[in-house]
Amino acid sequence: MFDPSQPNSEPVSIDVPEHLTSMSSMGDRLLITNTEGQLALLLVGSSPSGEERFEIVYQADLPLRDSVFINEGNRIACGGDDNNLVITDRLNSGAVTVPLSDQIVNLSYNAAGELLTVALANGEVHMFSVVNEQPALVEKILNELYLKVHTSVDTIDYTGEHAHELISTTPIWSSNGETLYVPTRTNSVKAFSRLEWSVLAEFKPDKDIVVAFTISPSNKSIATLHKNGAIVISSVESGEVVTTTKADRLEQGNLPTSLAWIRNTLYVGSTNGEFYTLPVTVDESSLSTSTRSDVDSLFLDEADESDTEEQEEDGDNVEVQKSSKRVGLDDSMIIDEDDEDDENDFAYYNKSVNEYLPSKRKRQRTLESPAPTNSAPSHGIVPYSPGSTPWVKSLNSSSSKTQRKYLFMNSNGYVWSVKSNSGDSADDQKSITISFFDRTINKDYHFIDVSDFDLCSMNERGVALACSGYRLELNPNSGKIFYRHHNDTKDSWDRMVPLINGEYITSVCITSTVQGNSGDSIIVVGTNFGYLRFFNLYGLCVNIMKTSPVVTLISSEISTVFVIHQVSPNNYTYSIINMNEDYKFLQQDNSLPLQQPRGNEPIIKGLFFNNFSDPCLVAGYDDSLSILSHWREENNARWVPVLNCKQSVTDFGLSDSKSNWKSWPLGCVDDKFVCLILKNNDSYPGFPLPLPIELDIKLPTKCFKYLKTISEDGDLPEEIANKLKDAKQDDPEEEFLRASTFGKLLHSSLAEAEDEEERMDQLNAYSVAFDKSLLKLFSTACQDSRLNKAYSVVKLMKTDRALLSASKIAERLEFVNLASKINQLREDLLEFGNEEE
């Protein structure tokens, strides 16, 4: 390893496993694979002494041929001769295996799109989305790659029996993630668009076979390395050959093997153990070049003290100055102080405290974040979309920095945005990807974002985006809203929302498409001044009103819009508007139980409607799911806490292995809580995105602290252990409250239900559960001889069937007076029923 910042220092020699087949890096980490089937990770400077250390992270039965870091370095993808794509997780044990139709020859990763490209021996190129834990195949490119089956094991002879392995089969992504370059079996390189996977261009250097190729950091040029040592640089835009040079210092019989373009230097590897630097100056704007024909050789076994010329960076244009000779490998292996400052702004993002503090102690420096371009109002509302996360910076394997965030998330899917930085501000760009949990209904898609959209909402039919203008007053797109259908762009539109001085958009939502009423979705836009504007799916403003300042908006399946307002720094209210009844306020400016959370938790973790169309809220300060009940009745709405989310995902504090787990809310269906599980004490979902799971809702009625104390005492007698098990699983008091709560929620929604018969069956199920739970409570009270409590339970029963069962229990236990009182309740219930008839 050579350090470019220390040209006079000796190279570092590292002992690694033998018979290497690939090498890739990310930051200060190095991956290698070999024919022994080992995937090894080198952590540079990881030991206290500063020495390098290898860790074998995966062992295959057959040779591995390639590997790459994915998902911000949290996971590693590898593959080889066993026809399997294997993805290992650096933070959690276990691996995901995807069977393929043939051997893997090469891998490539698109950090901007979370796409893993797999090149197979049969010439196919498969694209997998790795934004989720389970990879999903999104596209195939057939009959383009050279057919190549690796046969080398211990040694490799490129001039003899392994000559076919020298031919390039590695697809390469542009640094912005929009174009995939694929070497073909016809000795050319084709550029494919990520948007439609169509061929954008084909580069035919007309030289010897292509051994390797690379893209310039600015994505404007492509360089191909050929078996005879020729290097051809072409313009990506025009396809014209810009210049041709040759690594003419290759000795007779030696062959070039690899090529890399770092800043303004080409690096050429060869079969004789030497690699060469080729300084290159390309004026890509005018397609003129000035390429040096002399090549500097770097010997891995002996340091050369001679001088050479070093370049100063200026995009792809450089001035040559005198300096020391030795130049290092890919500068992504080195993190200088300037780069370190850039990363440290988000060093704490989704990291545990223990992970973050040691790095702080190493640097002993103060982290400073750049000042915002324009300060927010003293009590300003931060624009918010449900499920959104902050930006996070990462360093991908090609050394370009990216930032990413989730713009929106619900139980149907998620929208995420990526900013890519190629090093040239003119080439920086932002893309937005719309993904779905169920890809059988809709197909993922993406597009380039030229407007800096920071707000989003999505339903089953389309997506709405907005550029808020919050601290972006100089952005000409401030106040822009945009809509497009998932399946086509025919009726896509955008328009500007008029904003007055100091006003900005705080939230946007799109109402669901009601079954049997397709096409009546409405897009609602709210601002910090309380303006609410309503647009139809074709961009026509159909209504406008002014309310209290808007924090966020969501919509239900019955086209009711739930609005959160902030009337003062610590005072939040909510309103509910019925879109189908001429924008009638069902609730207006009612108090909302929100307050500032402890730590860095968001104020609102989750906001959505359940399948009964009741608003649901998960606040950051208590991490509890609350459902708004009786909101259809005037002055009777109340929030009901139905689940402590933190306790639920940690087994109510009884599981030490889950103590640092958290949940990320997505929705509520019947009495199930739909969420993502965040491990490693993460506060926000990252990449890869875990698969959604369903948790049983349990109302917070029981304290589990004493159970934790009992379980820590060591081995328990069988009798106590059984009681402990029963206490975790069976709580008739909670069952009674849950059946009562969800029965009332369901009953109040019957008038709006299209599947009334199905909901009546569900309501009867809640009624049965209600009676069963009360009978359990009654039986337990009788067995404990707590007759007054037993009678109080009986008075809650609503059916003669339940009262009859309770009477029989009392008679069996010989509580005559209690049985007599129960029979009297049965008679009263019968008389009341007759009077109603």
N, C-alpha and C positions, 0 to 999 in steps of 0.2 A: 504494500500500500504506500502510495506517495501522497504527501500533503502539499498542495500547490502554494499554501501560505508559508511553507517552510522549505524553500527550494534548496537550501544547503544542508538540510538534515538527511540522515541516512534513511533509506526506505525500511519499512517495517515488514519483517517476514513472519508469516503466521502459519502454523501447522494446521492443516485442514484434512478432512477425510479424502481418501484417494479417489481417482477416476471420476473427476468432476464432469458433469454434463451441462450445468448452467450456473450462472451467477447473476443476482439482481440485488439492488440496494434500495433503502429508503431511509433518509436521514443518516443516523449513525448505526444502522443495522444492515447486515449483509446476509443474504440467503444463498445457499448453494444446494445443489442436488448431485447425486452421483449414481453410478451403475449398481451400487450396492443397495439401492432403494432408500437411501437416507436423505431426509430433508433436514438440513442443519442451519442454525441461526447463529450468527456472530454478533455479539453485543460489544461494540467498540468501547473500551474504557469502562466496562461494567464492574470489574473487580476493584476492591479497595486499593490495590497496587497500581491500578490503571492498565493492567494487562488485558488483552483480549481473551474472550472466553467463548467456546462453542457449546451449543446446546442442540441435541438431536430432538427435534419436535415431532417427527413422524418417521415411521419405518414401513416401507412397502416391501412386498415379496419380490417384485421385479424392478428393473432399473427405472428411476425417475428421470425425466428428460428436461423438465422446466418447472419453474415456480415463480410466484409473484406475490407481493403484498397487495391486499385489497382492503376496502372499508377503513380507510385512514390508518392502515397498518395494524388494525385489530385482528385481522384474519389473514391466512396465507393459503393460496391456491397452488396445488401442484398436481402433476400427472405424468404418466409415462407408459410403459409397455403393458400394463395390466388392464388397459381400456377403461380406467376409472378416473374421473375428476374428483379430487379429494380437497376439501376445504377444512382447515384446522383453525380453531379459535384460540387466540393468544390470551384471552381473559378468562375463558371457561373451558373446562376439559371437554373432550369429545371431538368428533369430526363428522362432517357431512360428506357422503359419498354419492356421486352421480354416475351411473353406468353409461358408457358411450359405445358407439358402434365400432370404434377402432382405436388404435394406439394414439396417444397424445404426443405430438412432436414439438409444439410450441404454445406458449400462453402470452397474452397481452391484456393490459387492463386500462380501462377508460375511467379515470378517477372522477371526471366531471359527470359522467352518466351512470356510474356504478355498474359498468358493463364489463364482463370478463369474456375475452375472445379466445376460443380454443381451436387450434389448428390440428387436424387429424391426419393420420398417415394415408387415408384414402382420398385426400385432396379436399375434404369438406372443412368449412370454417363455421363454427357454431358460436352464437352470441348468447350469453346468459346474463340476465339481470341478477345482481347479487345485492340489491338494496335490502332484501329480506334474508332471513337466516337460511331458508331453503332456496337455492338457485332456481330460476325460471328461464327456460329456453324462449328467446324472443325472435330469433331469426337464424337462418342458415344461408351460407353462400356455397354453392355447389360447383364442382368441376373447374376450379380456378387454380388451386395450389398444385405444385409439383408433388407427385406421388412419392412419398419417402418413408421407408421403414428403417428405423435405426437397427443396425446389427452390431455396432461396436460395443465392447464390454470393458476389457482391461486396457487395451490400447486402441488408437484410432489412426488409420492410414488414409489420409485424404488423396494420396497419389495412387492408391491401389484399390483394395476391395471396399473401402469406405468412401470412395470419391463422391458417391451420390449424396452423402450426408453433408457435403460442403454447400450444396445449393440452398438458398434462402427459402425458408417456409414460415418466417415469423411475421404475422400481421402487426402493423404499428399504427397506433392512434395519434392523431395530431394533438398537441398539448391542450387545445380548447375542447377536445372531445367530440368534434363535429364530423370528422372525416377519418375513415379507416383505409389504410393503404395495405394492399395485399399483393405479395409477389406471385406471379402466375407461372404456369408450366410452359408458357410461350416466351419466357425470358423478358417479361415486362412487369410493370407495377401498375395496378389499377387502384384508383381512388373511389371509395364508396361513400355515399352520403348516409349519415346516421338517421336522417329524417325518414327517408323512403328506401334506403339500402339500394339505391340505384347507382350506376357507374357515372361518376362525374368526369373522370379523365383517365387516360391510359398513357403511361410513360414508357417509351421504347428506346432505350439508349443505343441499341444496335451494336453492342459490344459482346464480349464473352459472357458466360453465364453469370447471373447475379448471385454473388456470395452473401452480400448484406446490403442494406440500405437504411437511411435515416432521414429524418425531417429536421429542417433548421428550427431553432428555438422560436422564430417568428412565424413558423408555418408557411413561409413563402417560397421555400426552396426544398428540393428533394435531391439527395446525393445517393448514387448507387455505386457500390464497390463490386468489381468484376474479378473473375478468376485470374486474369492476366495482369492484375494490379491497377487497371484503369479506374479512375473515379470520375463519374459524370454528374454534374450539378445542373438541374433543370428547374425552370420556373413552375411552381405549382399552378399558378393562374393560367398561364398560356401554354404550358407543356413544352416550351422551347428549351433546347439545351443552352445553358448559359456559359458553361465552361467545361473543359475536360482536362484532367491532369492525371498523373500516374505516380504510384508509390514506387519509384524507380530504384530505390535502395534495397528492395527485396533481393536477397541472394538467389542464385540459380537453384531451381528446384523447390524453393519455399513458396508457399501460397498465402494469400491474405485470408483471414478467417472472420473478421468482425469489423464493424464501423460504428463510431459514435460521433455526434456533433454537439459539442459543448461550447456555448458562447460562440467564439469565432475560431475554433480549432477543431479539426477533424482528427480522431484517434483511430488508427488502423492496427489491428492485431494480426499476427502471422503465425505460421506453423513452426518457425524456428525459435519461438520463445521470446521474440522481441515485439515491442509495439512502437508505433511511430506517430509523431504529431505532425500535422499538416496545417499550418496557419492559413486561413482563408479569409479574404475580404470580399464580400459580395454586396454591391449596391443594388439591393433588390427592388428599389423603387424605379430604377432605370434599366434594370436587368443587365448592368455592366458588371464585370468582375475583375478582380486582380488577385490571382491565386499564385502563391509561391510554389515553384516546382521542386525546390530542394526539401528533403524530408529529414527531420531529426529523429534519430533512433534512440530509444530508451531501453537499456538493458536491465532486466530484472535481477541479474546476479552480480552486477558490478555498477557502482555509481560513477557517473562521468562528470568530472569537474569542469568541463569546457563550457564556454558561454554560448548562449543562443539568444534569441530575441523573444520578448514577451509582449503580449498585446494588451492594450487598455480597452476595456469594454465600452462599446457604443452601439447597442443593438447588435446587428450583424456587421457593422462597419467599425474598423479599428485602425489605430495608428500603431506602428511597430516601434518599440523602444528596446534599448540594450538592457539585458538583465541576465540572471543566472539561468543555466540550461534546463535543469530538471523540472518537468511539469508533472503534476499529479494526475491521478485518475479523475473520474467524474466528481465534480465539486459538490454533488449532493451528499458525498460522504462527510463533508466538513460543514460544521455549523459555526459561522462567525458571529461576532457580537451583534452586528446589525440585524442578521437574520434571527438571532435569538430574541431580540427585543420584539420583533414582529410576532413571533409565536407566543411570547409570554403573556400577551394581552388575554389569551384564551387558554393559558396553561391549566387553569383550574376547571375548565369546562368538562363536565361529566367525569370528573376524577374524584376519588376519595381523598379525604384530608391527608391520610398517610402517604398517598402517592404524591401529593402536591408539595408538602412541606420539605421533604428531603431535597428536591430540586431547588427550592428557595435557599436552603442552607448552603448548597454548593456554590451558588452564585453570589450570595451576600450582596444583593443589589436591590434597589427599589424599582418596582415595575411601574411604568408610567403609560397610561393610555392617551392617545392623541385627543386633543380637545375637540368637541363637536364643532361643526362649521357654524352652527347657530344655536344659541342656548334656548332651551324649552321654557315655556311659561312656568312660573313658580309652582303652580298646581296643575301642570299640563297633563293631559290624558295621553298615554302612549298607545298608538294604534295597535289593535289586537284582533287576531282571527283565532277561533277555537282550534286547539291543537298545535299552534305555532310555537317555535322554539327560537332562541337567539342564534346569531351567526357563530360558527365555529371555524377556526382556521386549521388547516392541515397541510402537511408537506407530502406530496405524492411522489411516486417512484421516479418521475421524470424531472424532479427538482423544481417544478413550478408550483407556486402556492395557490391553494384554492380555499374558498370559504363556502360553507353550505348551511342551509337551515331548512326546516319544515315550515311552509307557509300556512298549511291547513291540514287537519286530520280529523276523520270521523270513522265510523264503523264500516263505511263503504270503501274508503281509500285515503290517499294522502297526496299532497302537492309539495314538491321540494324544489328549492332554487340553489343554483351553484354559480359562484363567481370564480372565474379562472383568470389567473395573472400569468401571462407568458413572459413577463419581463419588459415588454414593450407596451406602454399604456395605450397605444393606438390599437393594439390587438386584444386588449382585455375585453371580455364579454361575459354575459350572464345568460344562463339558460334555465328554463322551468320545465320540470317533468311532472306529468300527471300519472299516478300509479294507482292500481286497484288491488284490493285484497283478493277479490274473485275475478281472475282474468278470463273466465269463460263468458262473462257478461260484456266487459269492455276491454279493449287492448290499450296498454300503456302507450303514451306518446309524449313528445317534448317539442319545444320550439325555442328559438332565440328570443330573449327578453331585451328589448332596446329601450324600455320605458322605466326600468327599476321598479317593477311592481312589488309591493310589500304587504298587500292584503289580498285575501282570497276566500272564496266559498265555492263549494262544489255539491251538485246533486247527482242523481242517476243519469241525467241527460247532458249536462254541460258544466262549464266552469266559468266563474266570474272573478276578475282580478281588478285591483285598483292600485294606483300610485298615490299614497296618502298625502304627500307634501310635508310630512312631519320632519322638521329639520332639513328639508330638501327644497327650500323656497326657490333656489336657483335652478332647480330641475324644471325644464319647460314642460315636462309631462305631469307635474303636480296636479292632482285633481282628475287624472284620466281614469276611466273605467273601461274594461274590455270584457267581451263575452264571446265564447265559442262553444259549439257542440263538440261532444267527445268524438263522434264518428266522422264529421266532415267540417269544413270551414266555409261552406256556402253562405250561411247566414251570420258569419262572424261580424262583429262591429266594435268600434270604440268611439268614445266621445268624451268631451271635457265637462266636468261639473263646475259650475261657477262658484268660486270661493272668494270670500271677502278677506280683507287684511287680517291676518292672524288665524284664519280658519284653515283646517285641514281635515281630511277624511280619517275617521277613526275605525270604521268597520264597514264591511260589505257582506251581504248574505243573499242567497238565491233560494226562493221557496221551492219546496219539492213539487214534483209533478203528481197531482192527485190522480189516482186511478179513475179512468173514465172521463177525465177532464184534461187530457193531454194538451200541452201547449199553453197553459195558463200560468206558468211559473212567472214570478215577479222578482226582479233584482232590487234590493233595498240598500241604500247608501246612507250612512250616518256620519255626522261631523261633530267636532268638539264644541261647536256652537249650538248643537241640538237640532240641526236641520235634518230631516228625513226625506229622501227623494225616492220615488218608486218608478222603476222602468220595466217595460215589458221585454220579452225576449228579442225584440227587434230594435231596441234602443229608444223607444218612445217614452218620454216622461209622462206617467199617467196620474201622478199625485205628488204633492209636496206638503209638508207640515213642519212645525217647529215645536220641539219639546225641550226637556232638560238635556244638558250635554251628554252625548252618546259615548259609551265605552265600547260596547260590542253588540252584535246582533246575531240571532240564529232563527231558523224557521222550522216549523213542524210539517208533518205530512198533510195536515188539515189547513195549511196556509195561515196559521197564526204566527206572528212574529214576536219573539221575546227580545226586549231591549233592556240593557243595563245602562243606567245613568250614573254620573258622578256629579253630585250637586255641591260638594265641598271636598276638601282633601281626604277626609275619612268617612264620608257619608255617601253611601251608594243606595240607589233605588232601582226598581224595575217596573216595566210596563209590558202589557200584552195586548197586541193589536190583532183583531180578526179581519183578515184581508177580504173574506167572503161576505162580510156584512158592512160594506162601505167604510172600511177602516175604523171600525168601532173599537174603542178601548175597553177591553174586558177587565183589565187592572191598570191603574195609572199611578206612577210614582210611589209605589209601596216600598217600605223599608226592606233592604236586602242585607242578610247577615254576612258581610264581607269586612275583613280588616287586614292590615299589613301582616304578612307571615314572618316567622322567624327565619333567619338565614337567607339563602338565595332562592327559596322556593317562590314560584310565581303566585300572584294574588289569586288568579283563576287557573286551576289545573285542567278542569274539564267543564264544558258547557254543551248540552245537547238535549234532545227530547227523547223520552222512552217510546215504546211502541203503543202506549196509550195517549201519546201527544202531550205528556206532562213535562214541563221544564225540569231538567236535572242539573245540579251544580256540584262540582267538587272544588272546594276552596283550598288554597295552599296552606292556610294557617292551621287547619285541623285535619286536613286530608280525609274528609268525610264526604260521602255521597249523600246529598239531600235532594228530595223530590218535592215539588210544589203541589200540594193537594188542595182540592176544593177551590181552585182558581176560577172555575166557571161560575161560581157564586159571588155576588158582589159583597165586598167587605168580609169575606170568609176564608181567603187564601192563607195557607200556613205551610211552612217548610218542615218536612219530616226527615230526620236523619235515619237512613236505612242501612248504612254500612260504614264502618271505619276501614278505609282502604289500606292503610298501613298495617293494621292488625290482620287483615284478611290475607295479604300476600306474605306475611311473616308467620303464618299459622298462629296468630294472636300472641306473638312473642314467645311461643313455646319452642321454636326451631332456631337453634343457633346458626345453622348453615344459611338461613334466609334472613338473618337479622339486618343485613344491609340492602335488602330488596325494596323496591318501590313500585308503584303502579302508575301507568299513564292512561287516563280514562279515554274511552272511545264511545261508549254507549251503554244503554240499559235496556234489556229485552226481558219482558215478564219479570221474574225475580232473579235474573242473572245480570251480573256486572261484566261488561265487555271491556277489556283493557289490554295493554302491553305490560309485560313484566320487565322492569329495569333493574339490572343487577349491578354489583360493584358500586353501590351507593350513587348511581347516576341520578341526576335531577331531571334530565331531558332524554328522550330517545335519540340515539345516534345511528350509526351505520355499522353493521347491518341492522335493519329494523326487525325486532322479534315478531313472531306470529301472534295475532290476537288470541286471547284465551277468554273463557267465561268462568267467573267466580260466583259461587252461590251467595246471594245476599243474606246477611244475618244482621238483624237490628242490634244496636249496641245496648244489650240488657245485662250482660254478665261481665264481671271482672275476672280476668285470667291471671292476674299477678300472683295470687296465692297458689295457683296451679304451677306457675313457673318456680316458685319457691319450693314446693313439694318435689318437683321433678329434679331439682338440683341436689337433693339430699342423697342421691345415689340409687342403688337398687331398692325397689319398692316391693312390699308383700303383694301377692297376686290379687288379694281383695281390694287393696287401695289402688293398685294399677288399673283394675277394671273400672273402679269408680272414676278414676282420672280420665280414662278413655271415654266413658259414658258422658262425663261432664263436657268433653270437647265436642261430642257429636250430637248430643240430645239435650235440647233445652225447650221444653213445652211452652215456657213463658215467651221465648223469642218466636216460636212457631205461631203462637196465638196472635202476637202483635203483627207479625209479617202477613199472616192470612187476613187479618182485619184491615191492615193498611193497604195491601195490594187489591183486596176485594173492593174497598171503597174507591180506589183509583180506577179500577176496571169498570165499576158500576157507573161512575160519573161520565165515562167515555162512551157508554152504550149508544147514546143518541147519535153520535158521529160515526159509529162503526158501520162499515159496509158488510163485514162478515159477522153479523149479529149472532147467528146460530153458533158459530165457533166460540165467540166470546161468552155466550151464555153457558156453554159447556165448561169453559175455563172458570167462570164465576161460580158454578156449582162445585168445581174442584176446590176452590178457595173456601167455600162454605163447609165442605167436608173436612178440610184441614183445620178450619176454625173449631169445629165441634170436637175433633179428635184431640187437639191440643188442650182444650178446656177439660175434657174428660181425663187426660193425663194429669193435669194440675189438680183436678178434683180428687182423683185416686190417691195421689201423693199426699195431699192434705189430710185425707181420711186416715191413711196409714200412719201419719204422724200425729193423729188425734187432734188436729187443728180444725175443729168443726166450724168455727166462725169463718175461717178462711175458705173452707170447702163450700160453705153456703154462699159466700161472696162470689165464688167462681160460678156456682150454679146460676146465679142471677144474671150472668153474662150470656147464658145460652139462649138461643133464639128459636130453636126447633123442638117440637115435642119428642122427636127421636132421640135427641141428645139428653133431654130431661129424663126420659124413660130409662136410658142407659145409666144415668147418674143415680136414679132411684134404686135400680137393681144393685149397684155397687154399695150404696148405703145399707140396703137390707141385708146383703151378704155379710157386711161387717157389723151387722146388728146395731146400727145407729138409727133407732126407730124414730126419734123426734126429727132427725134430719131427713129421713125418708118421707115423713109426713109433710114437712115443709116443701119438699120437692114436688110431691103430688099436688099440693095446693097451687104451686106455680104452674103446673101442667093445666089445672082446671082454669086458672086465670087466663092462661095463654089460649085455651080453647074458647072461652067466653069472648075474649078480645077478637079472635078470628071470626066468630059468629056475628059479632056486632058489625065488623067491617063488611061482611057479606050482606 
